[in-house]
Amino acid sequence: MKIVSNLLTSIEGIQIFYIIGLLIFVLLFIVIFIRTMRIPNQEMEDIKNSILMDGESNDINTSN
């Protein structure tokens, strides 16, 4: 690991890639958080119930 660390520190301007990567991660996290919080509660309940119902319908079909 020391070889990689030494190689990366010897490259000029490599810090910008760390900053860009961190900014992309933070922006993506913020966008996903905002989109999730804007979903109406009824739609979230529908999604939750559809997941639960899907599992039950498979169990009923396999017992026939």
PDB file of N, CA, C and O in Angstrom:
ATOM      1  N   MET A   1       0.823  -1.193   0.000  1.00  0.00           N
ATOM      2  CA  MET A   1       0.000   0.000   0.000  1.00  0.00           C
ATOM      3  C   MET A   1       0.864   1.252   0.000  1.00  0.00           C
ATOM      4  O   MET A   1       0.448   2.303  -0.489  1.00  0.00           O
ATOM      5  N   LYS A   2       2.055   1.138   0.544  1.00  0.00           N
ATOM      6  CA  LYS A   2       2.948   2.284   0.595  1.00  0.00           C
ATOM      7  C   LYS A   2       3.397   2.691  -0.809  1.00  0.00           C
ATOM      8  O   LYS A   2       3.630   3.871  -1.072  1.00  0.00           O
ATOM      9  N   ILE A   3       3.516   1.713  -1.708  1.00  0.00           N
ATOM     10  CA  ILE A   3       3.916   2.011  -3.087  1.00  0.00           C
ATOM     11  C   ILE A   3       2.842   2.870  -3.759  1.00  0.00           C
ATOM     12  O   ILE A   3       3.156   3.860  -4.420  1.00  0.00           O
ATOM     13  N   VAL A   4       1.569   2.483  -3.584  1.00  0.00           N
ATOM     14  CA  VAL A   4       0.466   3.238  -4.175  1.00  0.00           C
ATOM     15  C   VAL A   4       0.408   4.633  -3.567  1.00  0.00           C
ATOM     16  O   VAL A   4       0.216   5.615  -4.284  1.00  0.00           O
ATOM     17  N   SER A   5       0.571   4.724  -2.269  1.00  0.00           N
ATOM     18  CA  SER A   5       0.527   6.019  -1.584  1.00  0.00           C
ATOM     19  C   SER A   5       1.637   6.932  -2.095  1.00  0.00           C
ATOM     20  O   SER A   5       1.405   8.113  -2.354  1.00  0.00           O
ATOM     21  N   ASN A   6       2.836   6.387  -2.240  1.00  0.00           N
ATOM     22  CA  ASN A   6       3.953   7.192  -2.747  1.00  0.00           C
ATOM     23  C   ASN A   6       3.715   7.621  -4.186  1.00  0.00           C
ATOM     24  O   ASN A   6       4.026   8.753  -4.558  1.00  0.00           O
ATOM     25  N   LEU A   7       3.170   6.731  -4.991  1.00  0.00           N
ATOM     26  CA  LEU A   7       2.908   7.058  -6.389  1.00  0.00           C
ATOM     27  C   LEU A   7       1.865   8.168  -6.506  1.00  0.00           C
ATOM     28  O   LEU A   7       2.031   9.101  -7.292  1.00  0.00           O
ATOM     29  N   LEU A   8       0.788   8.065  -5.721  1.00  0.00           N
ATOM     30  CA  LEU A   8      -0.273   9.072  -5.798  1.00  0.00           C
ATOM     31  C   LEU A   8       0.181  10.434  -5.277  1.00  0.00           C
ATOM     32  O   LEU A   8      -0.250  11.464  -5.795  1.00  0.00           O
ATOM     33  N   THR A   9       1.030  10.453  -4.278  1.00  0.00           N
ATOM     34  CA  THR A   9       1.499  11.742  -3.767  1.00  0.00           C
ATOM     35  C   THR A   9       2.491  12.403  -4.714  1.00  0.00           C
ATOM     36  O   THR A   9       2.693  13.616  -4.656  1.00  0.00           O
ATOM     37  N   SER A  10       3.112  11.612  -5.585  1.00  0.00           N
ATOM     38  CA  SER A  10       4.078  12.197  -6.515  1.00  0.00           C
ATOM     39  C   SER A  10       3.413  12.783  -7.759  1.00  0.00           C
ATOM     40  O   SER A  10       4.072  13.497  -8.516  1.00  0.00           O
ATOM     41  N   ILE A  11       2.147  12.509  -7.991  1.00  0.00           N
ATOM     42  CA  ILE A  11       1.449  13.026  -9.164  1.00  0.00           C
ATOM     43  C   ILE A  11       0.952  14.441  -8.863  1.00  0.00           C
ATOM     44  O   ILE A  11       0.276  14.672  -7.861  1.00  0.00           O
ATOM     45  N   GLU A  12       1.292  15.367  -9.729  1.00  0.00           N
ATOM     46  CA  GLU A  12       0.870  16.755  -9.542  1.00  0.00           C
ATOM     47  C   GLU A  12      -0.616  16.910  -9.851  1.00  0.00           C
ATOM     48  O   GLU A  12      -1.092  16.383 -10.856  1.00  0.00           O
ATOM     49  N   GLY A  13      -1.348  17.618  -9.010  1.00  0.00           N
ATOM     50  CA  GLY A  13      -2.756  17.917  -9.252  1.00  0.00           C
ATOM     51  C   GLY A  13      -3.703  16.766  -8.989  1.00  0.00           C
ATOM     52  O   GLY A  13      -4.859  16.832  -9.405  1.00  0.00           O
ATOM     53  N   ILE A  14      -3.262  15.709  -8.314  1.00  0.00           N
ATOM     54  CA  ILE A  14      -4.121  14.553  -8.052  1.00  0.00           C
ATOM     55  C   ILE A  14      -5.215  14.890  -7.039  1.00  0.00           C
ATOM     56  O   ILE A  14      -6.240  14.211  -6.985  1.00  0.00           O
ATOM     57  N   GLN A  15      -5.000  15.937  -6.237  1.00  0.00           N
ATOM     58  CA  GLN A  15      -5.973  16.302  -5.200  1.00  0.00           C
ATOM     59  C   GLN A  15      -7.316  16.675  -5.798  1.00  0.00           C
ATOM     60  O   GLN A  15      -8.347  16.476  -5.155  1.00  0.00           O
ATOM     61  N   ILE A  16      -7.332  17.214  -7.017  1.00  0.00           N
ATOM     62  CA  ILE A  16      -8.584  17.647  -7.629  1.00  0.00           C
ATOM     63  C   ILE A  16      -9.515  16.456  -7.850  1.00  0.00           C
ATOM     64  O   ILE A  16     -10.734  16.603  -7.768  1.00  0.00           O
ATOM     65  N   PHE A  17      -8.951  15.273  -8.131  1.00  0.00           N
ATOM     66  CA  PHE A  17      -9.779  14.090  -8.339  1.00  0.00           C
ATOM     67  C   PHE A  17     -10.455  13.652  -7.048  1.00  0.00           C
ATOM     68  O   PHE A  17     -11.594  13.185  -7.067  1.00  0.00           O
ATOM     69  N   TYR A  18      -9.758  13.799  -5.928  1.00  0.00           N
ATOM     70  CA  TYR A  18     -10.375  13.498  -4.634  1.00  0.00           C
ATOM     71  C   TYR A  18     -11.532  14.453  -4.353  1.00  0.00           C
ATOM     72  O   TYR A  18     -12.588  14.040  -3.874  1.00  0.00           O
ATOM     73  N   ILE A  19     -11.325  15.710  -4.650  1.00  0.00           N
ATOM     74  CA  ILE A  19     -12.361  16.718  -4.411  1.00  0.00           C
ATOM     75  C   ILE A  19     -13.560  16.483  -5.322  1.00  0.00           C
ATOM     76  O   ILE A  19     -14.704  16.563  -4.875  1.00  0.00           O
ATOM     77  N   ILE A  20     -13.305  16.193  -6.602  1.00  0.00           N
ATOM     78  CA  ILE A  20     -14.397  15.931  -7.546  1.00  0.00           C
ATOM     79  C   ILE A  20     -15.188  14.697  -7.129  1.00  0.00           C
ATOM     80  O   ILE A  20     -16.418  14.708  -7.171  1.00  0.00           O
ATOM     81  N   GLY A  21     -14.501  13.643  -6.730  1.00  0.00           N
ATOM     82  CA  GLY A  21     -15.174  12.427  -6.277  1.00  0.00           C
ATOM     83  C   GLY A  21     -16.042  12.672  -5.058  1.00  0.00           C
ATOM     84  O   GLY A  21     -17.163  12.169  -4.976  1.00  0.00           O
ATOM     85  N   LEU A  22     -15.537  13.434  -4.124  1.00  0.00           N
ATOM     86  CA  LEU A  22     -16.293  13.758  -2.919  1.00  0.00           C
ATOM     87  C   LEU A  22     -17.511  14.618  -3.252  1.00  0.00           C
ATOM     88  O   LEU A  22     -18.589  14.409  -2.695  1.00  0.00           O
ATOM     89  N   LEU A  23     -17.346  15.581  -4.153  1.00  0.00           N
ATOM     90  CA  LEU A  23     -18.470  16.428  -4.558  1.00  0.00           C
ATOM     91  C   LEU A  23     -19.554  15.616  -5.270  1.00  0.00           C
ATOM     92  O   LEU A  23     -20.743  15.821  -5.028  1.00  0.00           O
ATOM     93  N   ILE A  24     -19.147  14.699  -6.144  1.00  0.00           N
ATOM     94  CA  ILE A  24     -20.127  13.848  -6.828  1.00  0.00           C
ATOM     95  C   ILE A  24     -20.902  13.018  -5.812  1.00  0.00           C
ATOM     96  O   ILE A  24     -22.124  12.908  -5.908  1.00  0.00           O
ATOM     97  N   PHE A  25     -20.208  12.437  -4.844  1.00  0.00           N
ATOM     98  CA  PHE A  25     -20.869  11.632  -3.821  1.00  0.00           C
ATOM     99  C   PHE A  25     -21.855  12.460  -3.011  1.00  0.00           C
ATOM    100  O   PHE A  25     -22.986  12.028  -2.789  1.00  0.00           O
ATOM    101  N   VAL A  26     -21.451  13.631  -2.570  1.00  0.00           N
ATOM    102  CA  VAL A  26     -22.312  14.485  -1.749  1.00  0.00           C
ATOM    103  C   VAL A  26     -23.529  14.942  -2.556  1.00  0.00           C
ATOM    104  O   VAL A  26     -24.650  14.910  -2.047  1.00  0.00           O
ATOM    105  N   LEU A  27     -23.323  15.366  -3.807  1.00  0.00           N
ATOM    106  CA  LEU A  27     -24.444  15.803  -4.642  1.00  0.00           C
ATOM    107  C   LEU A  27     -25.425  14.668  -4.906  1.00  0.00           C
ATOM    108  O   LEU A  27     -26.639  14.868  -4.855  1.00  0.00           O
ATOM    109  N   LEU A  28     -24.904  13.482  -5.189  1.00  0.00           N
ATOM    110  CA  LEU A  28     -25.776  12.328  -5.420  1.00  0.00           C
ATOM    111  C   LEU A  28     -26.578  11.999  -4.162  1.00  0.00           C
ATOM    112  O   LEU A  28     -27.772  11.711  -4.245  1.00  0.00           O
ATOM    113  N   PHE A  29     -25.932  12.039  -3.008  1.00  0.00           N
ATOM    114  CA  PHE A  29     -26.619  11.768  -1.746  1.00  0.00           C
ATOM    115  C   PHE A  29     -27.718  12.792  -1.506  1.00  0.00           C
ATOM    116  O   PHE A  29     -28.815  12.425  -1.085  1.00  0.00           O
ATOM    117  N   ILE A  30     -27.450  14.063  -1.763  1.00  0.00           N
ATOM    118  CA  ILE A  30     -28.446  15.113  -1.560  1.00  0.00           C
ATOM    119  C   ILE A  30     -29.626  14.940  -2.506  1.00  0.00           C
ATOM    120  O   ILE A  30     -30.777  15.078  -2.092  1.00  0.00           O
ATOM    121  N   VAL A  31     -29.351  14.639  -3.773  1.00  0.00           N
ATOM    122  CA  VAL A  31     -30.434  14.446  -4.755  1.00  0.00           C
ATOM    123  C   VAL A  31     -31.312  13.270  -4.369  1.00  0.00           C
ATOM    124  O   VAL A  31     -32.538  13.378  -4.415  1.00  0.00           O
ATOM    125  N   ILE A  32     -30.712  12.147  -3.989  1.00  0.00           N
ATOM    126  CA  ILE A  32     -31.501  10.973  -3.595  1.00  0.00           C
ATOM    127  C   ILE A  32     -32.311  11.279  -2.335  1.00  0.00           C
ATOM    128  O   ILE A  32     -33.468  10.870  -2.233  1.00  0.00           O
ATOM    129  N   PHE A  33     -31.729  11.981  -1.392  1.00  0.00           N
ATOM    130  CA  PHE A  33     -32.441  12.328  -0.161  1.00  0.00           C
ATOM    131  C   PHE A  33     -33.643  13.226  -0.456  1.00  0.00           C
ATOM    132  O   PHE A  33     -34.731  12.998   0.072  1.00  0.00           O
ATOM    133  N   ILE A  34     -33.451  14.239  -1.290  1.00  0.00           N
ATOM    134  CA  ILE A  34     -34.548  15.156  -1.608  1.00  0.00           C
ATOM    135  C   ILE A  34     -35.657  14.433  -2.359  1.00  0.00           C
ATOM    136  O   ILE A  34     -36.836  14.623  -2.063  1.00  0.00           O
ATOM    137  N   ARG A  35     -35.282  13.603  -3.331  1.00  0.00           N
ATOM    138  CA  ARG A  35     -36.306  12.864  -4.089  1.00  0.00           C
ATOM    139  C   ARG A  35     -37.086  11.909  -3.186  1.00  0.00           C
ATOM    140  O   ARG A  35     -38.295  11.745  -3.347  1.00  0.00           O
ATOM    141  N   THR A  36     -36.401  11.287  -2.247  1.00  0.00           N
ATOM    142  CA  THR A  36     -37.065  10.373  -1.328  1.00  0.00           C
ATOM    143  C   THR A  36     -38.014  11.123  -0.406  1.00  0.00           C
ATOM    144  O   THR A  36     -39.116  10.646  -0.137  1.00  0.00           O
ATOM    145  N   MET A  37     -37.606  12.281   0.079  1.00  0.00           N
ATOM    146  CA  MET A  37     -38.452  13.034   0.999  1.00  0.00           C
ATOM    147  C   MET A  37     -39.661  13.653   0.302  1.00  0.00           C
ATOM    148  O   MET A  37     -40.655  13.953   0.962  1.00  0.00           O
ATOM    149  N   ARG A  38     -39.603  13.851  -1.011  1.00  0.00           N
ATOM    150  CA  ARG A  38     -40.710  14.469  -1.739  1.00  0.00           C
ATOM    151  C   ARG A  38     -41.774  13.462  -2.154  1.00  0.00           C
ATOM    152  O   ARG A  38     -42.842  13.864  -2.617  1.00  0.00           O
ATOM    153  N   ILE A  39     -41.514  12.154  -2.002  1.00  0.00           N
ATOM    154  CA  ILE A  39     -42.513  11.145  -2.357  1.00  0.00           C
ATOM    155  C   ILE A  39     -43.640  11.216  -1.329  1.00  0.00           C
ATOM    156  O   ILE A  39     -43.381  11.200  -0.126  1.00  0.00           O
ATOM    157  N   PRO A  40     -44.888  11.295  -1.793  1.00  0.00           N
ATOM    158  CA  PRO A  40     -46.013  11.358  -0.845  1.00  0.00           C
ATOM    159  C   PRO A  40     -46.101  10.091   0.014  1.00  0.00           C
ATOM    160  O   PRO A  40     -45.708   9.005  -0.412  1.00  0.00           O
ATOM    161  N   ASN A  41     -46.624  10.256   1.223  1.00  0.00           N
ATOM    162  CA  ASN A  41     -46.726   9.136   2.147  1.00  0.00           C
ATOM    163  C   ASN A  41     -47.610   8.022   1.591  1.00  0.00           C
ATOM    164  O   ASN A  41     -47.321   6.845   1.804  1.00  0.00           O
ATOM    165  N   GLN A  42     -48.679   8.375   0.884  1.00  0.00           N
ATOM    166  CA  GLN A  42     -49.569   7.360   0.333  1.00  0.00           C
ATOM    167  C   GLN A  42     -48.830   6.497  -0.694  1.00  0.00           C
ATOM    168  O   GLN A  42     -49.020   5.282  -0.738  1.00  0.00           O
ATOM    169  N   GLU A  43     -48.000   7.119  -1.509  1.00  0.00           N
ATOM    170  CA  GLU A  43     -47.227   6.353  -2.491  1.00  0.00           C
ATOM    171  C   GLU A  43     -46.237   5.420  -1.805  1.00  0.00           C
ATOM    172  O   GLU A  43     -46.028   4.294  -2.258  1.00  0.00           O
ATOM    173  N   MET A  44     -45.628   5.883  -0.716  1.00  0.00           N
ATOM    174  CA  MET A  44     -44.713   5.026   0.039  1.00  0.00           C
ATOM    175  C   MET A  44     -45.459   3.840   0.644  1.00  0.00           C
ATOM    176  O   MET A  44     -44.945   2.721   0.655  1.00  0.00           O
ATOM    177  N   GLU A  45     -46.668   4.081   1.145  1.00  0.00           N
ATOM    178  CA  GLU A  45     -47.486   2.989   1.683  1.00  0.00           C
ATOM    179  C   GLU A  45     -47.854   2.002   0.583  1.00  0.00           C
ATOM    180  O   GLU A  45     -47.843   0.793   0.813  1.00  0.00           O
ATOM    181  N   ASP A  46     -48.181   2.498  -0.609  1.00  0.00           N
ATOM    182  CA  ASP A  46     -48.513   1.624  -1.729  1.00  0.00           C
ATOM    183  C   ASP A  46     -47.329   0.748  -2.124  1.00  0.00           C
ATOM    184  O   ASP A  46     -47.489  -0.439  -2.407  1.00  0.00           O
ATOM    185  N   ILE A  47     -46.143   1.345  -2.139  1.00  0.00           N
ATOM    186  CA  ILE A  47     -44.936   0.579  -2.465  1.00  0.00           C
ATOM    187  C   ILE A  47     -44.697  -0.492  -1.412  1.00  0.00           C
ATOM    188  O   ILE A  47     -44.398  -1.641  -1.739  1.00  0.00           O
ATOM    189  N   LYS A  48     -44.830  -0.109  -0.145  1.00  0.00           N
ATOM    190  CA  LYS A  48     -44.616  -1.060   0.944  1.00  0.00           C
ATOM    191  C   LYS A  48     -45.603  -2.206   0.860  1.00  0.00           C
ATOM    192  O   LYS A  48     -45.217  -3.368   0.989  1.00  0.00           O
ATOM    193  N   ASN A  49     -46.879  -1.893   0.645  1.00  0.00           N
ATOM    194  CA  ASN A  49     -47.895  -2.925   0.583  1.00  0.00           C
ATOM    195  C   ASN A  49     -47.740  -3.805  -0.648  1.00  0.00           C
ATOM    196  O   ASN A  49     -48.014  -5.003  -0.583  1.00  0.00           O
ATOM    197  N   SER A  50     -47.305  -3.237  -1.768  1.00  0.00           N
ATOM    198  CA  SER A  50     -47.131  -4.050  -2.966  1.00  0.00           C
ATOM    199  C   SER A  50     -46.002  -5.055  -2.784  1.00  0.00           C
ATOM    200  O   SER A  50     -46.072  -6.171  -3.299  1.00  0.00           O
ATOM    201  N   ILE A  51     -44.976  -4.670  -2.062  1.00  0.00           N
ATOM    202  CA  ILE A  51     -43.882  -5.603  -1.795  1.00  0.00           C
ATOM    203  C   ILE A  51     -44.375  -6.730  -0.902  1.00  0.00           C
ATOM    204  O   ILE A  51     -44.057  -7.895  -1.144  1.00  0.00           O
ATOM    205  N   LEU A  52     -45.144  -6.401   0.121  1.00  0.00           N
ATOM    206  CA  LEU A  52     -45.664  -7.428   1.014  1.00  0.00           C
ATOM    207  C   LEU A  52     -46.669  -8.324   0.299  1.00  0.00           C
ATOM    208  O   LEU A  52     -46.655  -9.539   0.498  1.00  0.00           O
ATOM    209  N   MET A  53     -47.530  -7.758  -0.517  1.00  0.00           N
ATOM    210  CA  MET A  53     -48.524  -8.538  -1.234  1.00  0.00           C
ATOM    211  C   MET A  53     -47.878  -9.451  -2.263  1.00  0.00           C
ATOM    212  O   MET A  53     -48.354 -10.566  -2.475  1.00  0.00           O
ATOM    213  N   ASP A  54     -46.807  -9.007  -2.904  1.00  0.00           N
ATOM    214  CA  ASP A  54     -46.127  -9.795  -3.922  1.00  0.00           C
ATOM    215  C   ASP A  54     -45.595 -11.090  -3.312  1.00  0.00           C
ATOM    216  O   ASP A  54     -45.705 -12.153  -3.924  1.00  0.00           O
ATOM    217  N   GLY A  55     -45.025 -11.011  -2.124  1.00  0.00           N
ATOM    218  CA  GLY A  55     -44.510 -12.207  -1.466  1.00  0.00           C
ATOM    219  C   GLY A  55     -45.614 -13.165  -1.074  1.00  0.00           C
ATOM    220  O   GLY A  55     -45.435 -14.379  -1.166  1.00  0.00           O
ATOM    221  N   GLU A  56     -46.761 -12.644  -0.635  1.00  0.00           N
ATOM    222  CA  GLU A  56     -47.882 -13.496  -0.250  1.00  0.00           C
ATOM    223  C   GLU A  56     -48.510 -14.172  -1.457  1.00  0.00           C
ATOM    224  O   GLU A  56     -48.898 -15.337  -1.372  1.00  0.00           O
ATOM    225  N   SER A  57     -48.619 -13.467  -2.582  1.00  0.00           N
ATOM    226  CA  SER A  57     -49.234 -14.066  -3.761  1.00  0.00           C
ATOM    227  C   SER A  57     -48.387 -15.205  -4.310  1.00  0.00           C
ATOM    228  O   SER A  57     -48.929 -16.167  -4.854  1.00  0.00           O
ATOM    229  N   ASN A  58     -47.060 -15.113  -4.177  1.00  0.00           N
ATOM    230  CA  ASN A  58     -46.198 -16.214  -4.615  1.00  0.00           C
ATOM    231  C   ASN A  58     -46.395 -17.432  -3.751  1.00  0.00           C
ATOM    232  O   ASN A  58     -46.375 -18.552  -4.261  1.00  0.00           O
ATOM    233  N   ASP A  59     -46.587 -17.250  -2.440  1.00  0.00           N
ATOM    234  CA  ASP A  59     -46.793 -18.369  -1.548  1.00  0.00           C
ATOM    235  C   ASP A  59     -48.118 -19.057  -1.839  1.00  0.00           C
ATOM    236  O   ASP A  59     -48.201 -20.284  -1.783  1.00  0.00           O
ATOM    237  N   ILE A  60     -49.140 -18.296  -2.145  1.00  0.00           N
ATOM    238  CA  ILE A  60     -50.456 -18.865  -2.441  1.00  0.00           C
ATOM    239  C   ILE A  60     -50.401 -19.656  -3.749  1.00  0.00           C
ATOM    240  O   ILE A  60     -50.980 -20.739  -3.828  1.00  0.00           O
ATOM    241  N   ASN A  61     -49.736 -19.153  -4.753  1.00  0.00           N
ATOM    242  CA  ASN A  61     -49.653 -19.819  -6.047  1.00  0.00           C
ATOM    243  C   ASN A  61     -48.859 -21.115  -5.967  1.00  0.00           C
ATOM    244  O   ASN A  61     -49.171 -22.057  -6.696  1.00  0.00           O
ATOM    245  N   THR A  62     -47.858 -21.199  -5.123  1.00  0.00           N
ATOM    246  CA  THR A  62     -47.049 -22.409  -5.050  1.00  0.00           C
ATOM    247  C   THR A  62     -47.750 -23.505  -4.287  1.00  0.00           C
ATOM    248  O   THR A  62     -47.398 -24.673  -4.446  1.00  0.00           O
ATOM    249  N   SER A  63     -48.744 -23.171  -3.448  1.00  0.00           N
ATOM    250  CA  SER A  63     -49.423 -24.214  -2.683  1.00  0.00           C
ATOM    251  C   SER A  63     -50.525 -24.877  -3.491  1.00  0.00           C
ATOM    252  O   SER A  63     -51.020 -25.929  -3.087  1.00  0.00           O
ATOM    253  N   ASN A  64     -50.928 -24.300  -4.621  1.00  0.00           N
ATOM    254  CA  ASN A  64     -51.988 -24.900  -5.451  1.00  0.00           C
ATOM    255  C   ASN A  64     -51.474 -26.001  -6.262  1.00  0.00           C
ATOM    256  O   ASN A  64     -52.227 -26.616  -7.016  1.00  0.00           O
TER     257      ASN A  64
END
